[in-house]
Amino acid sequence: MQDKYVDMLMEKVREDRYPSGDLMDRIEVSLQSRGQAEQYVEVLFEKMGEARYPSKDLMNRIERVAPLLQEGMRSG
């Protein structure tokens, strides 16, 4: 159920032109595997690439989550 929940939230973020900070906060506290974190960072990179002037919030979130991937978050 947790995977489905995170997947649904990520899809909402992917679809929204200006995703809700609340949705992204919920994803970040729900990440439980390296795979989820990788998918989330990819969604953030997509959002950043779509924007002419990416938001500081998106960049801050990438900077916060990306190091978890290098530190060896639980495999998933």
N, C-alpha and C positions, 0 to 999 in steps of 0.2 A: 504494500500500500504506500509506503514511503517513497519508493521509486516512482510510482504513478503520480503521486502528489507533486514531487519535484519536476517530473516531466511536464505536467500540466502547467505549472507555474512558468517553466522555461518557455513553453510554447506561447504563453501570454506575453512574456517579455519579448520574444522574437517577433510577434505579430504587431506589437504596439510601436508606433513611431517614437513616442516618448514614454518608455516604460516607467511604471510606478516604482518609486523608491521602496515602498512597502513590500511590493512583490519581490524585489531583488533582495531585500533584507530577509524575507521569509526563505528564499532559496538558500542564502548564505548560511543561515542557522540550521538548515535541513540537510546540507551536503554531508554525505556519509561515506563517499567513496572517491577514489581518484578519478574514475570515469565520470561521475557526476560533476566534479570540479572542472575537469577538462571540457566537458560539454558546456558548462556555464561560462567559462572563460571564452570559449569559441563564440557563444551567443553575444557576449559583451564586445568581442572584437568585431563581429558583424555589425552591431549597433554603432560602434565607433567608426567603422568604414563607411556607413551610410550617411553620416553627418558631416556636413561641411566644417562645422566647428563642434567637435565632440565635447560633451559636457565633462566638467571636472569630476562629477560623481561617477561617471562610467570609468574614467581613467583611474580614479581612486580605488574603485572596486576591483579592477584588473590588478592593480598593484597590491591589493590586499590578498587576493585569492591565488594569484600566480605563484607566489613563493611556497604555498602549501603543496603544490605539485612537485616542486624541487625537493621539499623536505621529506617527501615519501608518505603522503597521505595513504591511508589504508587502501589496498588494491580493491578494485571492484569492477 
